[in-house]
């Protein structure tokens, strides 16, 4: 093992790099002096090996995380689709306006949760290098209105002083 002691021979080995070789000859061509200069690279080789091992471990952990995110998002999507399916069935039944409003909030919240789950799946795809981007139209007014409706019906106390707020010509409250 480089840099380790050998108990049998009493010798110590080093990782070395030759830096300079020098020979001095006399007039007859006989070598009268030889010198070699070496540099001990044991520490730098150990650091390089440790860095490579750390990089391999980080890559392995990143792959595990991506795999977990992909599996988790698929596991969450199944019950969320069940909830959204039941909401669609309830939408077809007779209900009073308050029940309809609650059902709309459940639908909006479920759709938002499904988007989050899909975003988690997209994140794992990005980290695995399998993500492609696409352009898609969206209705900003509907998004803001949905957010506002959600905030107005939340069961905690919030400031609702934005009465008469308008966005793109549509009254939100």
N, C-alpha and C positions, 0 to 999 in steps of 0.2 A: 504494500500500500504506500503510495507516495507520501512522504512527510512522516511516515510512521517508523517506529524502531523495530528492527528485526532482532528478536531475543536470541536466536541461534547464532547469527554471525556477528552481532554487536555493531552492525553497520546501520547507518541511517540513510534513507533514500530521499532524493529531492526531485521535483520536477524542475528541469533547467532549460534554459534557452541559451544557445551559444551566441555570444555577442562579437567575439574577435579571436582570430587565430593568428599568431605571429611566429615566424621562424627566422632566425638569424643564422646565416651560413658564413663560414670563413672562406678564404680565397680558393681553397681546394674543393669547395662545394659541400663540405661536411657541415652538418647542422651542429652549431655550437650552443644554441639557445632556442628553446621552444616555449611559447607561452599561450595559454588559452584563457579567455575571459568568459565566465558563465554568469548568468543571473538566475537566482532562485525564484521560480514562478509558482511555487507551491501555493502561496496565499491567493494569488490572483486566479489560479485554476480552481481552487476550492470556492472562491467567491462566484466565479462564472458558473460552476456546477450548481451552487446553491440558488443562484438567480434563475437558472434554467429549470430547476426543480420547482421553484416558487411559481414560475410562469406556467408550467404544466399543471400545477395544482389549481391555480386561478382559472385556467381554461376549463379544467374538469368541473370546478364548482360552478362556473358560468353555464356550462352545458346542463348540469343538474338543475340549476335554477330555471333555465328556459324550459326544460322538460317538465318540471313541477308546475310552472305557470300554465303551460299548454294543457296539462292534464287537469289542473284545478279549474281552469276556465271551462273546459268541456264538462266537468262534473257539475259545475254551477249552472251551466246553460240548460241542462235537462229539467231540473225542477222549475227554473224561471220560465221556460217555455210552457210548462204545465200551468203555472200561475196565470200567465198571459192568455193561455187557451181558455181557462175558466172565466177570466174577465170578459173575453169575447162572447162566451156563452151567456154570461150575465147581462151583457149589453143588449141581448135580444129579448130579455124579459121585461115585464112591466115594473116600473119603479117610480117613486116620486122624485121631484127635482133635487132634493138633498141627497138621496141615494145615488142619483145619476152623477152628481158632482163628486161624491166619494169614489164612485166607480171610475170616473175619469182620472182622478188623482192616482188611484191604484194603477190604472193603465199607463199613465205618464211616468210614474215612478218605476214600474216594471220595465217599460221601454228604456228608461235611463239606466237601470241596472243591467239590462241586456247589453246596452252600448258599452258600459264599463267592462263587462265580461269580455266582450269582443275586443275592446282596447287592450285588455290583458293578453288575450291571445295574439293580437297584433304585435305587442311588445315582445313576446317570445319569438314570433316570426322574425322581427327586426334583428333580435340578438343572434338568431340562427342564420341571418343573411338571406332569408326567404321572403322578404317583404317587398311589395311593389306598390307604388302610389297611384292613385287615380283621382281624377277630378269628378266632383259630384255636386250638383246644385243643392242648396238648402234654403229654408225660409227662416231668416233671422227673426222676423217679426213673430212667427209661431214659436220659436225657441224662447224668446224673451217673454212672450205671453204665457207659455207653459211654466216657465220658471216663476213668474209672478203668481200664477194660480197656485202652484205648489207652496210658495212661501206664505200666501194668504191662508191656506188651510192647515198649516203645520200646527200641531197641538201645543207648541210652546209660545210664550209671549214674545212677539217681535214688533218692531216699529212699523206700523202700517200707514204712515203719514204721507205716502206718495199718491194721494188721491188725484185723479185727473191726469195721470202720467200718459203721455201719448208717444207712440213709436211708429214711424212711417205712416202717420195719418190714422192709426187704429187706436182707439181708447183701450187701455188695459184694465182700468177699474172704473 
